Amino acid sequence: MNSNLLLRRLLQAIPTLFGVSVVVFILVRVVPGNPIAMMLPPGATAEDMERLRVAYGLDGSILEQYVIWLGQALTGSFGTSISLRQDVLELVLGRLPATLELALFATTLAVVLGVLVAMLGSLFRGRWPESVIDTVNGFTLAIPDFIWALALILLFGVVLPILPISGRIDPRLGTEFATGFYLLEALLTGRFTVLGDLLRHVIMPAIALALPLAAIITRVLKNSLAEAMVQDYVMIARVKGFSRWRIIWQEALRNAAIPALTLTGVQFTFLVGGTVLVEKIFSYPGIGNMAIEAVINRDLPLIQGLILSFAVIFIIVNLLVDLSYALLNPPLRT
């Protein structure tokens, strides 16, 4: 991807974010519910409510509120959380690393599992193992991630209590981190005991998120491999005497991976959004868990900040997917 195309994609992100901010700003304000009333104790007067409405900028029209909010957002200020009474940007940035680590870990598991199963399905095409793989894959795809989460808790948290079912790290370790990326920091600093505990906490929610995505990747990649296996370059490799496994791995996979890569990039953003329920089930301290609390409390500034964060992640992931096309297919670099 050349620099002009990269710049154009970045410029296209501006109206996208603007449109998202407008839609979200309006929707969260037309939904029934009064966030100020939820903050006030019993016996509060109308004057108390009006004072809080003015303090949080909710006393003007929607247009006036949006203009004020947009001006503040352009300076890096996204307001103050109504329920938590903290800066929205600090809250989001504090929780975002946990969700990104969970989503990236789950995506890595899904890609590895999906590629291996798709390659095995292609290796045994037309034979009974392929039917078994397709059946299991269809079963896995039919079950949503939160059901997998509950099943994993029942199996590894209750029946075989070998894994923790809540939190991100054992508080008894008393470990302090310089960043929010605990897994990466523990690995780079050589704190392998802490790393092991982090992995024990993240493995179940990651598997719950990874299994449906792995099933989708398997289905798409397996179909792409089937198309690639009848191409001329594959026929030439067969004439040269290459084994079927070598043909799939060295010849067909690179071209067949492009549709699966597109799907993985799109699904990653859905995966980040899908952490909402899974994080709640495992009490995992990410932005998904925070989003549920923000909606329950009608915390308008926090909801806006979280949804804009999802939009930014979506744009960045799509840009990275476009860049990866150039790595897999050199002609696309120009």
Residue pairs with C-beta under 8 A, 6 or more apart in sequence:
1 322
1 323
1 325
1 326
1 332
1 333
2 333
2 334
6 319
9 319
9 322
10 319
13 315
16 311
16 315
17 308
17 311
17 312
17 315
20 307
20 308
20 311
21 70
21 73
21 304
21 308
22 66
24 303
24 304
24 307
24 308
25 62
25 65
25 66
25 69
25 304
26 62
26 66
28 300
28 303
28 304
29 62
29 65
29 300
31 298
33 298
34 298
35 56
35 58
35 82
35 83
35 297
35 298
35 299
35 300
36 49
36 52
36 53
36 56
36 58
36 82
37 49
38 83
38 297
38 298
39 52
39 82
39 83
40 48
40 49
40 52
50 59
53 59
56 79
56 80
56 82
56 301
57 65
57 68
57 69
57 79
58 65
58 300
60 68
69 78
69 79
69 304
72 78
72 79
76 89
77 87
77 89
78 87
78 88
78 89
78 92
78 301
78 304
78 305
78 308
79 87
79 88
79 301
79 304
79 305
80 86
80 87
80 88
80 301
81 87
81 88
81 91
81 294
81 299
81 301
81 302
82 297
82 298
82 299
82 300
82 301
82 302
83 293
83 294
83 297
83 299
83 302
84 91
84 299
84 302
88 301
88 302
88 304
88 305
89 305
91 290
91 302
91 305
92 287
92 290
92 302
92 305
92 306
92 309
93 180
94 180
95 180
95 285
95 286
95 287
95 289
95 290
96 180
96 286
96 287
96 309
97 179
97 180
97 181
97 182
98 168
98 180
98 182
98 284
98 285
98 286
98 287
99 272
99 275
99 279
99 286
99 287
99 288
100 181
100 272
101 181
101 182
101 183
101 184
101 202
102 202
102 205
102 206
102 209
102 275
102 279
102 284
102 286
103 209
103 268
103 271
103 272
103 275
105 183
105 202
105 206
106 205
106 206
106 207
106 209
106 210
106 213
106 271
107 210
107 213
107 264
107 268
107 271
109 206
109 207
109 210
109 214
110 209
110 210
110 211
110 213
110 214
110 217
110 264
111 214
111 217
111 264
113 210
113 211
113 214
113 217
113 218
114 213
114 214
114 215
114 216
114 217
114 218
114 221
114 260
115 217
115 221
115 253
115 260
117 133
117 137
117 214
117 218
117 222
118 217
118 218
118 219
118 221
118 222
118 225
118 260
119 225
119 245
119 248
119 249
119 253
120 129
120 133
121 129
121 130
121 133
121 134
121 137
121 218
121 222
122 222
122 225
122 226
122 229
122 248
122 252
123 244
123 245
123 248
124 130
124 133
125 226
125 229
133 218
137 215
137 218
137 219
138 215
140 211
140 212
140 214
140 215
141 212
141 215
141 216
141 219
143 211
143 212
144 212
145 208
145 209
145 211
145 212
145 274
145 277
145 278
146 208
146 277
146 278
146 281
148 207
148 208
148 211
148 212
149 204
149 205
149 208
149 277
149 278
149 281
149 282
150 281
152 204
152 207
152 208
153 165
153 204
153 281
153 282
156 162
156 163
156 204
157 163
157 164
157 165
157 204
163 200
163 201
163 203
163 204
164 170
164 200
164 201
165 204
165 282
166 282
166 283
166 284
167 201
167 282
167 283
167 284
167 285
168 182
168 198
168 201
168 202
168 284
168 285
169 175
169 182
169 194
169 197
169 198
169 201
170 197
170 201
173 193
173 194
173 197
175 191
175 194
177 185
177 186
178 185
179 185
182 194
182 198
183 195
183 198
183 199
183 202
186 192
186 194
186 195
186 198
187 195
201 284
202 284
204 282
205 275
205 278
205 279
205 281
205 282
205 284
208 278
209 271
209 274
209 275
209 278
213 264
213 267
213 271
216 263
216 267
217 260
217 263
217 264
220 259
220 260
220 263
221 256
221 257
221 259
221 260
224 255
224 256
224 257
224 258
224 259
224 260
225 248
225 252
225 253
225 256
227 256
228 234
228 251
228 252
228 253
228 255
228 256
229 247
229 248
229 252
231 252
231 255
233 251
234 247
234 251
234 252
237 246
237 247
237 250
237 251
238 247
242 250
242 251
254 328
255 328
255 329
257 328
258 325
258 328
258 329
261 321
261 324
261 325
261 328
262 321
264 321
265 317
265 318
265 320
265 321
265 324
266 318
266 321
268 317
269 310
269 313
269 314
269 317
269 318
272 288
272 310
272 313
273 288
273 310
274 288
275 284
275 286
275 287
275 288
276 288
276 289
276 291
276 292
277 288
278 284
278 288
279 285
279 286
279 288
279 289
280 288
280 289
280 292
283 289
287 306
287 309
290 302
290 306
291 303
291 306
293 299
294 302
294 303
294 306
295 303
325 332
326 332
326 333
